Amino acid sequence: MHTSWLLLFTTLLSSQALAQVDLTSLAKEMPGRRSQVLVLGTPHLSAFPKDFKREALTPLLDKLAAFKPDIIAIESISGEGCDLAARHPAMYDDSIKPYCPGTSTAREATGLDLPAAIAEMNRLLKSWPAQPTPAQRRRLAAVFLAANERASATAQWLQLPAGERRAAEELAPALAAILDQLAVKQNEDYLIAAPVAARLGLARVMPMDDHSGDDVDASDDKAYWDTVSQAWNASAPQARPVREREAELRAGADLLPLYRYLNRHDVQQVVSATDFGAALRDKSPQQYGRMYVMGWETRNLRMAANILASFRERPGARVLVIVGATHKPWLERALGWTQGLEIVDVQRALE
């Protein structure tokens, strides 16, 4: 009898330990509106043909501007992340440095290294006027370039009247040339995020990407990637209809249908299953597939944390996240755990 009671008591303790606290109810009496987060999955425009017409994005830009985000977050590494990579090359040369363009031209023009530029950027933004002068915009654009926030610099550049997009005392000719190039660069940061931010008068866009934890340290890199590639190849027939339809829509004069398609739940399910689901079925002794998926999970969780940090001091903000389409369901899941936050239905926003 004593043994039976001891077993029951142990079982109850075990059940109590496994029980989860109900966090979903905490915000029921929270005053004020919930933060609204719209996660837009995008193809990487850098992979589009070189004769790609930017005008095809105009209907999409109209829809995103109508959402009226207070904050736009992009799949780009922050100046701080790039500074981390520069200071720890043995750890991050492969995983972060490739995503960090050099700042030597901006450093020479402004006299600001990365940490100094980030400090100056924050100082300027803290007292940024509602109606900045062209000189103030050019100065902030120069500081953004030195801080490795190129999309934010482009957003400032696009808010200048055409005649004011020029070199001046506060913006060296070399930096004006960089900004002219970025304004037409075939990349969603510059062709979607920066133009929408400029339309809405936002001072910057928020870089939220993070590769600091997803560089899997496999014992045999070639075997690791061969295994992951084999998993992808095995699931390619299931993914083929999605890829074929995507290719058709990419060729359209209006890319809004493409974005509606790529952000559909059923399409996202197929993409996730034929990439990460396929990797999880890997039967290699090293379980390389699971390592790959864990790296992906880590990256998305860190990205989600950076997104939350972008509006933690602005409860109730409307936030637009522009990210590679494969990330979308993972970010929505991670962000959906957050108190006081509502995930916006992207299909309704793109209607």
MARKELO-123734 format. One line per field, with one value per residue (C-alpha): x, y, z; residue in one letter; residue number from 0. Coordinates in pm, 1 decimal, decimal comma, m for minus. Layout:
BEGIN
u: c(X;...)
v: c(Y;...)
w: c(Z;...)
rest: c(a;...)
nr: c(NUM;...)
END
This chain:
BEGIN
u: c(0,0;281,6;441,0;113,6;79,6;442,5;389,3;76,2;256,2;549,4;311,4;134,6;464,7;573,0;245,2;277,5;631,8;520,5;217,4;265,0;166,6;m116,6;43,4;m232,4;m461,5;m218,6;m310,3;m689,4;m718,5;m431,8;m536,1;m462,1;m455,1;m244,7;60,1;m20,9;248,2;220,7;480,0;524,2;707,7;901,9;1111,2;1463,6;1453,4;1826,2;1741,7;1506,1;1623,7;1831,4;1560,2;1315,4;1082,9;1050,9;706,6;573,6;606,9;392,1;59,4;233,6;384,9;39,2;m102,2;184,7;165,1;m210,1;m130,0;46,2;319,4;494,7;796,9;936,2;1173,2;1390,2;1604,0;1930,5;2200,3;2234,9;2546,6;2598,4;2583,6;2837,4;3063,2;3041,0;3149,0;3440,3;3563,5;3536,8;3645,6;3737,0;3374,2;3174,3;3372,8;3164,3;2824,6;2790,9;3065,3;2931,7;2614,4;2801,8;2920,4;3226,9;3195,8;3542,1;3413,8;3157,8;3409,4;3655,0;3384,5;3228,2;3518,5;3297,9;3388,7;3103,1;3050,3;3078,4;2838,6;2582,0;2604,0;2564,1;2273,3;2091,5;2161,2;2018,9;1711,9;1630,7;1564,8;1468,1;1234,7;896,9;1008,0;1382,5;1573,3;1744,3;2079,9;1960,5;1842,1;2172,6;2364,2;2154,9;2193,5;2571,7;2565,0;2341,8;2595,8;2875,0;2657,7;2601,6;2228,7;2207,1;1831,9;1770,2;2008,8;1813,2;1482,9;1622,9;1759,0;1418,6;1248,5;1460,4;1326,9;1505,6;1706,6;1832,0;1964,3;2316,1;2649,7;2693,6;2909,3;2732,3;2735,2;3049,2;3022,1;3127,5;2837,2;2588,0;2701,9;2643,5;2292,7;2206,9;2310,1;2118,5;1797,2;1774,0;1944,8;1752,5;1683,1;1364,1;1530,1;1574,2;1282,3;1012,9;1109,1;1287,3;1020,8;736,7;925,7;983,3;614,2;517,2;787,3;962,0;1310,6;1454,4;1391,5;1492,7;1745,2;1647,5;1839,2;2075,1;2319,7;2509,8;2373,6;2284,3;2630,6;2622,3;2964,1;2938,7;3232,9;3225,8;3082,0;3067,4;2881,9;2649,1;2547,0;2536,9;2289,4;2069,1;2078,8;1977,0;1675,8;1576,1;1619,5;1405,2;1118,5;1156,0;860,1;624,0;759,0;757,1;396,3;459,3;784,6;628,7;338,6;579,8;783,3;470,0;372,0;724,7;689,4;380,6;368,5;208,2;379,4;96,9;m49,5;292,9;301,9;m52,8;44,6;371,2;203,9;m81,8;m89,9;m112,7;186,2;384,2;298,9;437,5;756,3;818,4;745,5;971,1;1259,2;1267,6;1028,1;1242,7;1558,6;1403,6;1355,4;1732,4;1859,8;2232,0;2412,9;2515,9;2154,5;2267,4;1909,2;1817,6;2126,9;2018,0;1666,6;1794,4;2015,5;1710,9;1504,9;1780,9;1805,8;1430,7;1402,2;1680,3;1518,3;1188,0;1360,1;1510,5;1168,0;1020,2;1304,9;1226,8;893,6;919,2;910,7;611,7;325,1;46,2;271,6;187,7;485,1;562,1;818,6;962,0;1143,7;1233,0;912,6;1045,1;1086,6;726,2;554,4;846,6;844,5;467,0;480,6;755,1;596,0;255,5;376,1;422,2;193,7;m10,0;58,4;m166,4;m48,2;m218,6;m358,6;m136,1;m397,1;m645,2;m377,3;m304,6;m668,5)
v: c(0,0;231,8;156,0;233,0;572,5;651,8;561,3;779,9;1071,9;1037,9;1027,0;1343,5;1525,5;1412,3;1531,1;1863,5;1905,3;1832,5;2063,1;2390,5;2729,9;2879,5;3193,9;3254,0;3402,3;3661,0;3937,7;3906,9;4223,3;4409,7;4768,0;4920,3;4763,1;4462,9;4501,0;4402,9;4205,9;4132,1;3881,4;3902,5;3612,9;3723,8;3555,9;3693,1;3946,4;3907,3;3574,3;3736,7;3799,4;4111,3;4262,8;4246,5;4551,6;4726,9;4856,6;4502,7;4561,5;4876,3;4701,0;4515,9;4839,2;4998,2;4717,2;4729,3;5106,9;5076,5;4860,2;5172,2;5003,0;5203,7;4973,6;4775,2;4487,9;4327,5;4017,3;4202,3;4189,0;4494,4;4705,0;4553,3;4203,8;4301,2;4453,8;4127,9;3933,8;4169,1;4133,0;3752,5;3641,7;3289,1;3231,1;3433,6;3480,8;3218,8;3268,3;3647,2;3833,7;3749,1;3943,5;4252,5;4488,8;4688,9;5035,6;5166,2;5428,1;5559,3;5546,1;5755,2;6004,9;6045,7;5967,5;5715,1;5351,0;5105,5;5148,7;5528,4;5533,5;5324,5;5563,1;5865,1;5699,5;5642,4;5998,0;6145,6;5920,9;6005,8;6368,9;6320,9;6605,2;6556,0;6770,8;6720,4;6939,8;6788,7;6841,7;6647,8;6360,4;6348,3;6349,9;6066,4;5869,1;5903,2;5786,6;5491,5;5382,5;5402,8;5200,1;4930,7;5004,6;5045,6;4999,6;5275,0;5502,4;5428,1;5510,2;5853,6;5902,7;5824,6;6080,5;6359,7;6555,8;6440,7;6760,3;6709,4;6358,8;6483,9;6515,4;6796,9;6890,7;6631,5;6359,6;6282,3;6217,5;5855,3;5802,6;5972,0;5730,3;5433,5;5556,0;5596,5;5235,0;5105,2;5280,5;5052,7;4742,2;4421,5;4325,5;4336,8;4557,5;4833,1;4774,4;4696,0;4793,4;5122,2;5256,9;5170,5;5333,7;5641,3;5662,8;5654,4;5893,6;5639,0;5735,0;5386,3;5017,4;4764,6;4491,4;4172,6;3885,3;3679,0;3411,5;3392,9;3051,6;2864,6;2774,1;2400,7;2268,8;1931,4;1694,1;1657,2;1958,5;1784,1;1483,3;1718,7;1917,3;1607,3;1453,1;1763,8;1794,3;1431,0;1494,7;1791,5;1592,6;1309,0;1548,7;1749,7;1581,0;1695,6;2051,4;2069,4;2193,7;2481,6;2577,0;2562,8;2786,0;3024,1;3048,7;3132,7;3409,6;3554,1;3630,8;3847,5;4224,4;4247,4;4053,4;4086,4;3745,3;3590,3;3724,8;3608,2;3261,5;3226,9;3340,9;3088,8;2835,9;2535,0;2652,4;2720,9;2371,7;2209,3;2417,6;2339,6;1967,6;1925,9;2112,2;2065,6;1772,6;1589,8;1670,0;1533,1;1197,3;1166,2;834,1;910,1;793,8;1154,0;1274,4;1560,6;1641,2;1716,0;1935,5;2133,3;2186,4;2284,7;2547,5;2677,8;2683,7;2873,5;3136,3;3195,3;3224,9;3482,3;3670,2;3669,1;3807,5;4089,2;4169,5;4191,3;4415,6;4653,7;4752,9;4662,7;5036,1;5090,3;4875,8;4850,4;4921,7;4803,5;4604,8;4483,1;4203,1;4137,6;3805,8;3520,0;3322,9;3001,9;3181,7;3300,5;3011,5;2973,6;3341,5;3353,2;3057,9;3214,4;3559,8;3408,3;3300,7;3666,1;3849,6;4139,2;4057,6;3962,6;3807,6;3981,2;3764,7;3851,2;3735,0;3991,7;4260,6;4172,0;4161,0)
w: c(0,0;88,5;m247,2;m429,5;m261,2;m333,8;m699,2;m716,4;m551,5;m791,7;m1086,9;m970,5;m929,1;m1273,3;m1428,3;m1250,8;m1381,6;m1738,2;m1721,5;m1905,4;m1772,2;m1978,4;m2114,9;m2369,5;m2105,3;m1969,2;m2212,5;m2182,2;m1974,9;m2139,4;m2222,1;m2561,1;m2903,3;m2987,5;m3207,4;m3565,0;m3750,0;m4121,7;m4245,9;m4622,9;m4782,1;m5089,2;m5355,3;m5363,8;m5645,8;m5704,8;m5871,0;m6123,7;m6482,6;m6533,6;m6756,5;m6464,8;m6469,4;m6133,8;m6234,5;m6185,6;m5810,4;m5801,7;m5719,6;m5434,8;m5301,1;m5305,7;m5090,3;m4841,7;m4809,7;m4745,4;m4441,5;m4303,8;m4101,3;m3832,3;m3864,9;m4157,3;m4074,5;m4341,3;m4390,2;m4350,7;m4084,0;m3861,8;m3832,5;m3488,8;m3638,0;m3902,1;m3637,1;m3441,0;m3748,1;m3811,7;m3453,1;m3452,5;m3799,5;m3688,7;m3591,5;m3842,1;m4162,4;m4342,3;m4176,8;m4145,0;m4329,6;m4679,9;m4591,7;m4471,3;m4744,0;m4652,1;m4503,2;m4586,1;m4832,7;m4583,6;m4300,0;m4498,4;m4598,8;m4253,5;m4021,8;m3843,3;m3789,8;m3739,7;m3362,6;m3388,6;m3682,7;m3494,0;m3197,3;m3426,2;m3606,9;m3279,2;m3167,2;m3487,6;m3486,2;m3125,7;m3220,4;m3584,6;m3691,2;m3854,0;m4148,2;m4195,8;m4437,4;m4742,2;m4571,3;m4266,5;m4486,3;m4672,3;m4344,4;m4201,0;m4524,7;m4497,6;m4136,2;m4228,1;m4489,6;m4232,5;m3992,3;m4259,3;m4285,3;m4659,2;m4695,4;m4439,6;m4629,4;m4946,6;m4774,8;m4685,2;m5037,8;m5192,8;m4968,3;m5114,6;m5412,3;m5727,2;m5743,0;m5387,5;m5451,0;m5496,3;m5328,2;m5076,9;m4781,7;m4567,0;m4836,8;m5033,9;m5410,1;m5357,2;m5117,5;m5349,8;m5621,3;m5387,8;m5308,5;m5676,5;m5730,0;m5428,7;m5533,7;m5837,9;m5697,8;m5772,8;m5413,5;m5206,6;m4942,7;m5200,8;m5438,0;m5177,4;m4822,0;m4891,8;m5134,8;m4894,8;m4606,8;m4823,3;m4918,1;m4552,0;m4434,5;m4210,6;m4096,7;m4138,9;m4193,1;m3928,9;m4014,9;m3833,6;m3993,8;m3779,3;m3893,5;m3565,8;m3466,8;m3784,9;m3914,4;m3840,7;m3735,6;m3909,7;m3890,9;m4270,1;m4454,1;m4788,7;m4648,9;m4461,5;m4770,6;m4989,9;m4746,2;m4734,2;m5113,9;m5150,3;m4927,8;m5143,4;m5463,9;m5328,5;m5259,2;m5581,3;m5758,3;m5482,4;m5505,3;m5885,8;m5933,7;m5691,2;m5860,3;m6207,5;m6105,3;m5936,1;m6257,0;m6455,7;m6216,1;m6208,9;m6579,3;m6527,7;m6575,5;m6229,3;m5948,4;m5696,1;m5800,9;m5740,5;m5385,1;m5317,7;m5437,7;m5244,7;m4921,3;m4938,8;m4654,4;m4885,5;m5088,4;m4772,1;m4648,3;m4961,9;m4953,2;m4585,3;m4626,5;m4929,2;m4769,1;m4393,3;m4373,6;m4626,4;m4426,6;m4107,4;m4279,2;m4330,3;m4194,2;m4196,2;m3878,2;m3807,6;m3851,4;m4072,4;m4166,5;m3807,4;m3772,2;m4079,1;m3946,5;m3601,5;m3763,4;m3950,2;m3629,8;m3449,7;m3721,0;m3732,0;m3354,2;m3346,4;m3632,4;m3443,4;m3133,9;m3342,1;m3486,1;m3136,7;m3023,4;m3309,9;m3154,5;m2784,6;m2695,5;m2926,3;m2795,9;m3049,1;m3348,0;m3697,4;m3826,2;m4177,3;m4200,7;m4547,9;m4554,5;m4787,6;m4840,1;m4682,2;m4349,1;m4330,0;m4142,9;m3901,9;m3811,8;m3776,1;m3538,2;m3325,2;m3321,9;m3249,2;m2904,6;m2805,1;m2563,7;m2700,9;m3066,0;m3354,5;m3682,0;m3974,5;m4254,6;m4549,9;m4801,1;m4674,6;m4686,3;m5050,6;m5164,2)
rest: c(m;h;t;s;w;l;l;l;f;t;t;l;l;s;s;q;a;l;a;q;v;d;l;t;s;l;a;k;e;m;p;g;r;r;s;q;v;l;v;l;g;t;p;h;l;s;a;f;p;k;d;f;k;r;e;a;l;t;p;l;l;d;k;l;a;a;f;k;p;d;i;i;a;i;e;s;i;s;g;e;g;c;d;l;a;a;r;h;p;a;m;y;d;d;s;i;k;p;y;c;p;g;t;s;t;a;r;e;a;t;g;l;d;l;p;a;a;i;a;e;m;n;r;l;l;k;s;w;p;a;q;p;t;p;a;q;r;r;r;l;a;a;v;f;l;a;a;n;e;r;a;s;a;t;a;q;w;l;q;l;p;a;g;e;r;r;a;a;e;e;l;a;p;a;l;a;a;i;l;d;q;l;a;v;k;q;n;e;d;y;l;i;a;a;p;v;a;a;r;l;g;l;a;r;v;m;p;m;d;d;h;s;g;d;d;v;d;a;s;d;d;k;a;y;w;d;t;v;s;q;a;w;n;a;s;a;p;q;a;r;p;v;r;e;r;e;a;e;l;r;a;g;a;d;l;l;p;l;y;r;y;l;n;r;h;d;v;q;q;v;v;s;a;t;d;f;g;a;a;l;r;d;k;s;p;q;q;y;g;r;m;y;v;m;g;w;e;t;r;n;l;r;m;a;a;n;i;l;a;s;f;r;e;r;p;g;a;r;v;l;v;i;v;g;a;t;h;k;p;w;l;e;r;a;l;g;w;t;q;g;l;e;i;v;d;v;q;r;a;l;e)
nr: c(0;1;2;3;4;5;6;7;8;9;10;11;12;13;14;15;16;17;18;19;20;21;22;23;24;25;26;27;28;29;30;31;32;33;34;35;36;37;38;39;40;41;42;43;44;45;46;47;48;49;50;51;52;53;54;55;56;57;58;59;60;61;62;63;64;65;66;67;68;69;70;71;72;73;74;75;76;77;78;79;80;81;82;83;84;85;86;87;88;89;90;91;92;93;94;95;96;97;98;99;100;101;102;103;104;105;106;107;108;109;110;111;112;113;114;115;116;117;118;119;120;121;122;123;124;125;126;127;128;129;130;131;132;133;134;135;136;137;138;139;140;141;142;143;144;145;146;147;148;149;150;151;152;153;154;155;156;157;158;159;160;161;162;163;164;165;166;167;168;169;170;171;172;173;174;175;176;177;178;179;180;181;182;183;184;185;186;187;188;189;190;191;192;193;194;195;196;197;198;199;200;201;202;203;204;205;206;207;208;209;210;211;212;213;214;215;216;217;218;219;220;221;222;223;224;225;226;227;228;229;230;231;232;233;234;235;236;237;238;239;240;241;242;243;244;245;246;247;248;249;250;251;252;253;254;255;256;257;258;259;260;261;262;263;264;265;266;267;268;269;270;271;272;273;274;275;276;277;278;279;280;281;282;283;284;285;286;287;288;289;290;291;292;293;294;295;296;297;298;299;300;301;302;303;304;305;306;307;308;309;310;311;312;313;314;315;316;317;318;319;320;321;322;323;324;325;326;327;328;329;330;331;332;333;334;335;336;337;338;339;340;341;342;343;344;345;346;347;348;349;350)
END
